[in-house]
Amino acid sequence: MSFNEIIKIFDFYILKLSWIQTISSVAILILFSFLVQWLITRLFVLITDRVIILSSYGEWHSELSRRNIYRNILHAVPFFVISEGIKLVPNIGNFAEYISRITSAIIWIHVFSALVGSLSVVQHMYSANARSIKVYIQVCKLVLVAIGIILVLSVLIDRSPLWMISGLGALSAVLLLVFKDTLLSLVASTQLTTNDMLRIGDWIEMPQSNADGYVRDIALHTVKIQNWDNTVVTVPTYKLFSESYRNYRQMFESGGRRIKRTILLDVTSLRTLNEFEINDLSKIDFLNIIPNFSKVLVNHTMNISIFRFYAISFLRNHKELRQDMPMLVRMMEQKSDGIPMEIYCFTALTAWVEHERIQSEIFDHFISVLSSFKLRLYQRPSGPGFVEILN
């Protein structure tokens, strides 16, 4: 078959048959759209590689790739070419408008998918901050999804987005009912983060929700709290705004953690010390540093009173206690199980383990020196010896 015969066949079958012209034009348009996508992809990869080499945005680049941001943008390119070029296809008629609407809708879907993914990237990159931005990210995602749905539907039905929004006014009551929890959580989350009422890493205590531990995540609808037994409690965000809870952040920031514990003393061990016993006690180092201790003994010769002076003197000379915070030793109201002697002070270390160590050392020392003051701890009668006495 000669070249002239091929030209004649082309003139007869291709140029005179409209449906063949349409199909061939559509095929050429599709191939051209993929060619444009390939060229833009190659150019994009070349530019991004150069930028990453010359800058320190490698982590951002890898995260954008992982979230398919680049892929969504590049996938929108062929649909854009088809949307603009479909009007040039001969003999396609009204189908050009329908195809243009569908491709435009797909373009918007890819664009908004890329925007939503970009917000996820921002959230990931700033996730180490104490003040969580996850709430704001989720709110922005909801707004983007709502705008995207309205735009896609308006393109498909060939209506103005404002017409779509005005139609939602009639459904406002239904929407408020359906999204009641979302709106409550939105207000609560905004207030919690704006007023700095809650941060990731805060230790909070909320007995009504069985929550006692560290805040691990603050989202739009829920707050995750990891308890001390490693269980996780999920609390609705609006409950943390409408109900009370205890936040220990200020305690850690102040640099002082409170000790408030009592020693139960046996009432029968309380008595006035004689001169020889007082002389023995005067040799204790912490009693000697009390100003005018000899004058104190004139009015305070009870062993429990002298022990109080000793205890407060010991606390005021302890290097791991905050001397600028309240510190006292007081005798509480007598009960059936002895006389409570309360120790009230603040440790300079707020970490749990260190705080408990300091507290234990203080009370170990106080209990060990009680016998020097002729005092005894109260213990409720029990055990085999008590049973033998009763018998």
Number of C-alpha atoms within 10 A of each C-alpha: 5 6 7 9 10 11 11 11 11 12 12 11 13 16 12 11 11 14 15 14 18 16 15 15 19 19 12 12 19 18 14 16 20 17 13 16 20 15 12 14 18 11 11 13 13 11 11 13 13 10 14 14 10 10 9 10 11 15 11 15 18 12 18 19 13 13 18 16 21 17 15 19 17 19 17 19 20 22 23 17 18 23 22 14 18 19 17 13 17 16 16 18 10 9 12 19 15 15 17 21 20 16 22 22 22 16 22 17 19 21 19 19 20 20 19 21 21 19 17 18 22 16 19 14 13 13 15 10 12 12 17 20 17 21 23 18 20 19 17 15 20 13 13 16 17 11 14 19 17 17 20 20 16 19 19 16 11 12 12 13 17 12 11 14 13 10 11 13 11 10 10 11 10 12 12 12 11 11 11 12 14 17 16 17 23 21 14 22 29 16 15 19 17 11 9 10 15 24 20 19 17 19 23 20 19 16 11 9 13 14 23 22 24 22 22 16 18 24 20 23 20 19 21 20 27 20 18 11 8 10 11 18 18 16 18 21 24 23 16 19 19 9 9 12 17 11 18 15 15 12 13 14 10 10 14 22 23 19 18 13 14 17 17 20 22 17 18 10 16 17 14 15 18 11 10 9 14 17 11 11 20 15 10 12 12 18 20 15 13 14 9 9 15 13 9 14 14 8 9 16 16 16 22 22 19 19 22 18 18 24 20 21 19 17 22 17 12 14 10 15 23 20 17 8 14 10 17 17 20 15 17 13 9 13 10 7 13 19 20 21 20 18 22 17 24 23 23 20 18 18 13 9 10 14 20 15 10 18 20 12 10 16 15 11 12 16 13 9 15 16 12 14 22 16 20 18 17 17 11 10 9 8 8 8 10 10 10 8 7 6 6
